[in-house]
Amino acid sequence: MKDRTRALVSRRWGVSTGYRIDQLNRFVPGWLGYFRLSMTPDKFAKIDQWFRRRLRQVHWKEWKLPRTRVANLRDLNDATSPILHRALPTQY
């Protein structure tokens, strides 16, 4: 399961985010339905965290240049983000 999902959320796979999420949405529910009886909710939470972290890594790699990262973080307007505080100067 993890090998297939690694391929779907690979940072080197040059597809759009929408396509990537569509592929994940086709794969993950079937897998979770199959293993639902044997796995605990804690394991599902860890897998969900892993998916989200991988998707954040994909977005971060898509924003290649530092100025693009700063501009996109500003557009997100999340003032509590620790990444935003590292990326922006103190005058911001």
Secondary structure, 3 states (H helix, E strand, C coil): CHHHHHHHCCCCCCCCHHHHHHHHHHHHHHHHHHHCCCCCHHHHHHHHHHHHHHHHHHHHHHCCCHHHHHHHHHHHCCCCCHHHHHHCCCCC
